[in-house]
Every structure is written in C-alpha cells, then in structure tokens.
Amino acid sequence: MTDISISNGRCLIGSDLVEASLLVANGEIAAIDPRRPPSGMALDARGLTVLPGIVDIHGDAFERQMMPRAGVDFPIDVALIDSDRQAVSNGITTVFHATTWSWEPGLRSAGNARRLLEAIESLRSRLAADTRFHLRHETYNLDDEDEIRQLLAARRIDLFAFNDHMDSTVASLEKPHKRQRMVDRTGLSGDDFDRLVTRIASRGDAVPTSIARLAEAARAAGVRMLSHDDDSPEMRKAFRCQGVTIAEFPVNEATAREAAGGGDAIVFGAPNVVRGGSHTGWTKASDMIAKGLCSVLASDYYYPAPLLAAYRLAADGICPLPRAWELISAGPARAAGLSDRGSLAEGLRADIILIDDSDALRPRVVAVVASGRLVYLTEAARLHAVAVPRAVAAE
C-alpha cells in the first residue's frame, strides 16, 4: 500500500469546504495539510472537490446483476464484482447489500440469501468497496427464524431489518401487472404463487413473537436494527422499544417526527430526491430533509443516486453541500455504528473521492481512494496523478 497525497482540492473539513491537502498512509488519513513532502503517488485535485466516501446502508441494485430479466440468473460472484464496480465508480466506498430473505422462492429466497452472504464473505478481500451484509427479514418468514438467529449470534449479519410486505403482496393479487412481476421473480406458476401467499398470510398471529425473539438475538449480538416502511408513530414506538433504532423509509411525516423525537436515525431513498418524489407516492424526501426529519440517504435501488441527490439538494437550496453530504457519509456511518469513517479527519479510514462538479447537477467521480488504496481513476484524472520518487520526496 503506497502513500497517496491529494493536494490543491476543495476539501470538506468538518462542515466547511476549504482548500487543503491530505496525506494518506497505512489506509488512514495521516495528516491534513502535511508538512513533509509527498511520497508514493500524488494526486493534483486542482479544480476538484474532495469529499469523504459515500456510506450506503441500503442498496439492492445488485439484484439486477443477479437477475437482469425475470427468470434469468447470473452467477452471484459475477453480480457482486460488477456491482462493486458500479458502486465505487459512483463514489460509494462502504456498501451494505440489502438482501431480502423472504418466504418466497426465487430471487428473494432463503437459498439465494445464504449464497449471497457466503459470496460476500469469500469475495470481500477482492472488492474495492467495504462490502457488508444487510439482511432484510420478511417477518412472515417464520420457517427460517432459528437459522437467522444463529447468523445474528455469529455476527455474520452487519445490519438487520424487519420488513413486512404481506399486506402489499395480498393487495397485489388484485393487480395483474404487479402480481405478474412478483410471480416471475419466484419462478412459480400463478396458481402456486396465490396458494403460497394464502398459506403464509394465514400465520400472522405468530409474527409478533418471532419479531421479539429476533430483536432479542440482534441486541445480544450488538447488531443494529432497522424497521422498514413504518406507517404510524405507534409502529415506530413499538420497534424502538425492542431496540430497533433506525427508521427506514417511514411512510408519512407523523411517523418521521416520532422517529426524530425518539432520537432514531431516519433513512430515506436518494432516488426520491433525484426524481423529485417517491415512486410509490409516499413521503417526499426533500421535504423531510428541509424539516430536519432525515439523517440518512441510501441508494435504495440505484447506485448513482446518493451523489446526485447531495448535489441536487444543494442546487435546490434545500441545504448546503456540506449538510447534504453528511446525509450520505457521516450520517449513515453513525447509524451503522462505523466510527472510523464518514469524514475527512486525521486517523480515520482513508475513504476519499474526488469530484468534478463543474456541472452542479451532474457531478462526476474522477478518482476514488478506498481504505488507502487508489481503486478508481478516470482517464481525465490520470493527468493529475503523478508518481513521486521516494528519493526526490525525501530531499
């Protein structure tokens, strides 16, 4: 691992954008405005903005690499490696793959989730981004509760979310187009899918005690928990009482306010900001940010979204860029319990991205340093990269 110096850039230091230089050594930010000459590689960031790497605590765009068309599967290692390239090229240096472990067969099945976890663990050292496993547990999936509790106890799960899509699934049975999409990803016939949904929905009485046991297991293991699509303040309170302190995509303002009042992290989707609203017609994320009711933006289903969203918020006057960037760096790092990243500060992990933001609404990543390694460099950035001979640097 060679030292890297980054000079002449507009750096986000604390809450200010200032011209500064950074020295990276041994995977960390060794110094800000270092006194000694650089050695190793020097990156001239003149005209660029230098920002901490994006921490994405909920991204499931990798599913499209696993199954780009309904019923068309690709090897998980191929999907993960390609997803890693996509994430890093969009400035994401820490990625939590949000993996649905459902009662469904097919793409979101238990078997697929197991294979994905094993692939992440085996490929982790080869991936440029720090890649972690965010398990989205469908709460009606009672059959796999014991296995999931064992994974929690073994600390193989990095984030644990409670999902309940049963009502929307049952409602989808009356909507042919949406129902067909769900049927296609399971590989079942339409009739078999309908029978499966009816059987799973019938055991709702056992779900609350299953949630309680899983929450207890996660608390004992020190694994942070999220609840997905909370639809009322009462629902958010109930989850908080079980140690679930991250509210993921609350569906209305009243629920977001309850989360904020309880000190919970509040996650919305960055695509919501980029597109100007939710594709489901629910809460508008930019309004929640303006009201102080959002602490984290996640890529959700589109890796370019966090970068674009931060700049969109600044361009629209919702908040200045340093505050917008906190929503995709320091904010998600805090929510996930990662105290070693999210800011440009001495001693922190060297996750650094260089941005050409000359077009305010179309920022472009030109270089990425992840854990002290240069992992992405565009052709334009190569003009700014110079290897500094150690003999010269030492003079």
WORANOR-V261924 format. One record per backbone hydrogen bond with DSSP energy under -0.5 kcal/mol. NH is the residue of the N-H (numbers start at 1). CO is the residue of the C=O. E is the energy in kcal/mol with one decimal. If there is no record, write none. Layout:
nh=NH co=CO e=E
nh=NH co=CO e=E
This chain:
nh=4 co=24 e=-2.0
nh=5 co=41 e=-2.9
nh=6 co=22 e=-2.7
nh=7 co=43 e=-2.4
nh=9 co=20 e=-0.9
nh=10 co=48 e=-2.3
nh=11 co=9 e=-0.9
nh=11 co=18 e=-3.3
nh=12 co=50 e=-1.9
nh=13 co=11 e=-1.1
nh=13 co=16 e=-2.5
nh=14 co=12 e=-0.6
nh=16 co=13 e=-2.0
nh=18 co=11 e=-2.8
nh=18 co=16 e=-0.7
nh=20 co=9 e=-1.9
nh=22 co=6 e=-2.8
nh=23 co=31 e=-2.5
nh=24 co=4 e=-3.3
nh=25 co=28 e=-2.2
nh=28 co=25 e=-2.0
nh=29 co=348 e=-2.5
nh=30 co=23 e=-2.2
nh=30 co=28 e=-1.0
nh=31 co=23 e=-1.4
nh=33 co=21 e=-3.7
nh=40 co=388 e=-1.0
nh=41 co=3 e=-2.6
nh=41 co=39 e=-0.6
nh=42 co=386 e=-3.4
nh=43 co=5 e=-3.6
nh=44 co=42 e=-0.6
nh=44 co=384 e=-2.6
nh=45 co=7 e=-3.2
nh=45 co=43 e=-0.8
nh=47 co=8 e=-0.5
nh=48 co=45 e=-2.6
nh=49 co=355 e=-2.6
nh=50 co=10 e=-2.6
nh=51 co=49 e=-0.6
nh=51 co=353 e=-2.6
nh=53 co=351 e=-2.3
nh=54 co=91 e=-2.7
nh=55 co=328 e=-2.6
nh=56 co=54 e=-0.6
nh=56 co=94 e=-3.0
nh=57 co=55 e=-0.7
nh=59 co=96 e=-1.4
nh=60 co=300 e=-3.6
nh=63 co=60 e=-1.9
nh=64 co=61 e=-1.6
nh=65 co=61 e=-0.5
nh=65 co=62 e=-0.9
nh=66 co=62 e=-1.6
nh=67 co=63 e=-2.8
nh=69 co=72 e=-0.7
nh=72 co=69 e=-2.8
nh=73 co=71 e=-0.7
nh=74 co=66 e=-2.2
nh=79 co=75 e=-2.2
nh=80 co=76 e=-2.7
nh=81 co=77 e=-2.3
nh=82 co=78 e=-2.2
nh=83 co=79 e=-2.4
nh=84 co=80 e=-2.4
nh=85 co=81 e=-1.8
nh=86 co=82 e=-2.1
nh=87 co=83 e=-2.8
nh=88 co=84 e=-2.6
nh=89 co=85 e=-2.2
nh=90 co=86 e=-0.8
nh=90 co=87 e=-1.1
nh=91 co=88 e=-2.3
nh=92 co=87 e=-2.5
nh=93 co=54 e=-1.8
nh=93 co=91 e=-0.7
nh=94 co=54 e=-1.8
nh=95 co=130 e=-2.5
nh=96 co=56 e=-2.6
nh=97 co=95 e=-0.7
nh=97 co=132 e=-2.6
nh=98 co=59 e=-2.2
nh=98 co=96 e=-0.8
nh=99 co=97 e=-1.0
nh=99 co=134 e=-3.2
nh=100 co=98 e=-0.6
nh=101 co=99 e=-0.5
nh=101 co=136 e=-2.7
nh=102 co=100 e=-0.7
nh=102 co=108 e=-2.4
nh=107 co=185 e=-2.0
nh=108 co=105 e=-0.6
nh=109 co=106 e=-1.8
nh=113 co=109 e=-2.1
nh=114 co=110 e=-2.5
nh=115 co=111 e=-2.2
nh=116 co=112 e=-2.3
nh=117 co=113 e=-2.4
nh=118 co=114 e=-2.5
nh=119 co=115 e=-2.2
nh=120 co=116 e=-2.6
nh=121 co=117 e=-2.4
nh=122 co=118 e=-2.0
nh=123 co=119 e=-2.4
nh=124 co=120 e=-1.5
nh=126 co=123 e=-2.4
nh=127 co=123 e=-0.9
nh=127 co=124 e=-0.9
nh=130 co=93 e=-2.9
nh=131 co=129 e=-0.9
nh=132 co=95 e=-2.9
nh=134 co=97 e=-2.1
nh=134 co=132 e=-0.6
nh=135 co=133 e=-0.7
nh=135 co=159 e=-2.5
nh=136 co=99 e=-3.0
nh=136 co=134 e=-0.6
nh=137 co=135 e=-0.9
nh=137 co=161 e=-2.8
nh=138 co=101 e=-1.9
nh=138 co=136 e=-0.6
nh=139 co=137 e=-0.6
nh=139 co=163 e=-3.1
nh=141 co=138 e=-2.6
nh=142 co=140 e=-2.0
nh=144 co=141 e=-0.6
nh=145 co=142 e=-1.4
nh=148 co=144 e=-2.3
nh=149 co=145 e=-2.5
nh=150 co=146 e=-1.8
nh=151 co=147 e=-1.9
nh=152 co=148 e=-2.4
nh=153 co=149 e=-2.4
nh=154 co=150 e=-1.7
nh=155 co=152 e=-1.7
nh=156 co=151 e=-2.3
nh=157 co=151 e=-0.6
nh=158 co=133 e=-2.3
nh=159 co=133 e=-1.5
nh=160 co=224 e=-2.2
nh=161 co=135 e=-3.2
nh=162 co=226 e=-2.5
nh=163 co=137 e=-3.1
nh=163 co=161 e=-0.6
nh=169 co=165 e=-2.3
nh=170 co=166 e=-2.8
nh=171 co=167 e=-2.4
nh=172 co=168 e=-1.7
nh=173 co=169 e=-0.8
nh=173 co=170 e=-1.0
nh=174 co=171 e=-1.5
nh=175 co=172 e=-2.0
nh=176 co=174 e=-0.6
nh=179 co=172 e=-0.5
nh=179 co=175 e=-3.0
nh=180 co=176 e=-2.3
nh=181 co=177 e=-1.6
nh=182 co=178 e=-1.7
nh=183 co=179 e=-2.5
nh=184 co=180 e=-2.7
nh=185 co=181 e=-1.6
nh=186 co=182 e=-1.0
nh=186 co=183 e=-0.7
nh=187 co=183 e=-1.5
nh=188 co=183 e=-0.8
nh=193 co=189 e=-2.3
nh=194 co=190 e=-2.2
nh=195 co=191 e=-2.2
nh=196 co=192 e=-2.2
nh=197 co=193 e=-2.6
nh=198 co=194 e=-2.2
nh=199 co=195 e=-2.1
nh=200 co=196 e=-2.7
nh=201 co=197 e=-2.6
nh=202 co=198 e=-1.1
nh=203 co=200 e=-1.5
nh=204 co=201 e=-1.0
nh=206 co=203 e=-1.4
nh=207 co=204 e=-1.5
nh=208 co=204 e=-0.5
nh=210 co=206 e=-1.3
nh=211 co=207 e=-2.5
nh=212 co=208 e=-2.1
nh=213 co=209 e=-2.0
nh=214 co=210 e=-2.4
nh=215 co=211 e=-2.7
nh=216 co=212 e=-2.0
nh=217 co=213 e=-2.0
nh=218 co=214 e=-2.4
nh=219 co=215 e=-2.6
nh=220 co=216 e=-2.3
nh=221 co=217 e=-1.6
nh=222 co=218 e=-0.8
nh=222 co=219 e=-0.9
nh=223 co=218 e=-2.4
nh=224 co=158 e=-0.6
nh=224 co=222 e=-0.5
nh=226 co=160 e=-2.2
nh=227 co=246 e=-2.1
nh=228 co=162 e=-2.4
nh=229 co=248 e=-2.8
nh=236 co=232 e=-1.9
nh=237 co=233 e=-2.6
nh=238 co=234 e=-2.3
nh=239 co=235 e=-2.0
nh=240 co=236 e=-2.5
nh=241 co=237 e=-2.3
nh=242 co=239 e=-1.3
nh=243 co=240 e=-2.3
nh=244 co=239 e=-2.2
nh=245 co=243 e=-1.1
nh=246 co=225 e=-1.0
nh=247 co=245 e=-0.5
nh=247 co=265 e=-3.2
nh=248 co=227 e=-2.9
nh=248 co=246 e=-0.7
nh=249 co=247 e=-0.7
nh=249 co=267 e=-3.1
nh=251 co=230 e=-2.5
nh=256 co=252 e=-1.8
nh=257 co=253 e=-2.7
nh=258 co=254 e=-1.8
nh=259 co=255 e=-2.1
nh=260 co=256 e=-2.5
nh=261 co=257 e=-2.7
nh=262 co=258 e=-1.5
nh=263 co=260 e=-1.5
nh=264 co=259 e=-2.6
nh=265 co=245 e=-2.0
nh=267 co=247 e=-3.1
nh=268 co=296 e=-2.3
nh=270 co=298 e=-3.4
nh=272 co=269 e=-0.6
nh=273 co=269 e=-0.9
nh=273 co=270 e=-0.5
nh=274 co=270 e=-2.2
nh=275 co=271 e=-2.8
nh=276 co=272 e=-0.8
nh=277 co=272 e=-1.8
nh=281 co=278 e=-1.0
nh=285 co=283 e=-0.7
nh=287 co=284 e=-0.6
nh=288 co=284 e=-1.6
nh=289 co=285 e=-2.5
nh=290 co=286 e=-2.2
nh=291 co=287 e=-1.4
nh=292 co=289 e=-1.7
nh=293 co=288 e=-3.5
nh=295 co=266 e=-2.1
nh=296 co=266 e=-2.0
nh=297 co=327 e=-2.6
nh=298 co=268 e=-2.0
nh=300 co=58 e=-2.5
nh=301 co=299 e=-1.0
nh=302 co=299 e=-2.1
nh=305 co=302 e=-1.6
nh=308 co=304 e=-1.8
nh=309 co=305 e=-3.1
nh=310 co=306 e=-2.3
nh=311 co=307 e=-1.6
nh=312 co=308 e=-2.1
nh=313 co=309 e=-2.7
nh=314 co=310 e=-1.6
nh=315 co=311 e=-2.7
nh=316 co=312 e=-2.4
nh=317 co=314 e=-1.2
nh=318 co=313 e=-2.1
nh=319 co=313 e=-1.0
nh=324 co=320 e=-2.5
nh=325 co=321 e=-3.3
nh=326 co=322 e=-1.4
nh=327 co=323 e=-0.9
nh=327 co=324 e=-0.7
nh=328 co=325 e=-1.5
nh=329 co=325 e=-0.7
nh=329 co=326 e=-0.6
nh=330 co=342 e=-0.6
nh=331 co=326 e=-3.2
nh=333 co=329 e=-1.9
nh=334 co=330 e=-2.4
nh=335 co=331 e=-2.3
nh=336 co=332 e=-2.1
nh=337 co=334 e=-1.3
nh=338 co=333 e=-3.1
nh=339 co=337 e=-1.0
nh=341 co=338 e=-0.8
nh=344 co=12 e=-0.6
nh=345 co=343 e=-1.0
nh=347 co=29 e=-2.8
nh=348 co=345 e=-1.9
nh=349 co=340 e=-2.8
nh=350 co=27 e=-2.6
nh=351 co=349 e=-1.8
nh=352 co=350 e=-0.6
nh=352 co=369 e=-2.7
nh=353 co=51 e=-3.0
nh=354 co=367 e=-2.6
nh=355 co=49 e=-2.9
nh=356 co=364 e=-2.9
nh=357 co=355 e=-0.9
nh=360 co=358 e=-0.7
nh=362 co=359 e=-1.7
nh=364 co=356 e=-2.1
nh=366 co=354 e=-2.8
nh=367 co=354 e=-1.2
nh=368 co=376 e=-2.4
nh=369 co=352 e=-3.4
nh=370 co=368 e=-0.5
nh=370 co=373 e=-2.8
nh=372 co=350 e=-2.3
nh=373 co=370 e=-1.9
nh=375 co=368 e=-2.3
nh=375 co=373 e=-0.8
nh=376 co=368 e=-1.4
nh=378 co=366 e=-2.6
nh=382 co=378 e=-1.3
nh=383 co=379 e=-0.6
nh=383 co=380 e=-1.0
nh=384 co=381 e=-2.1
nh=385 co=381 e=-0.6
nh=385 co=382 e=-0.8
nh=386 co=42 e=-2.9
nh=386 co=384 e=-0.5
nh=388 co=40 e=-3.4
nh=388 co=386 e=-0.6
nh=389 co=387 e=-0.7
nh=393 co=389 e=-2.7
nh=394 co=390 e=-2.1
nh=395 co=392 e=-1.2
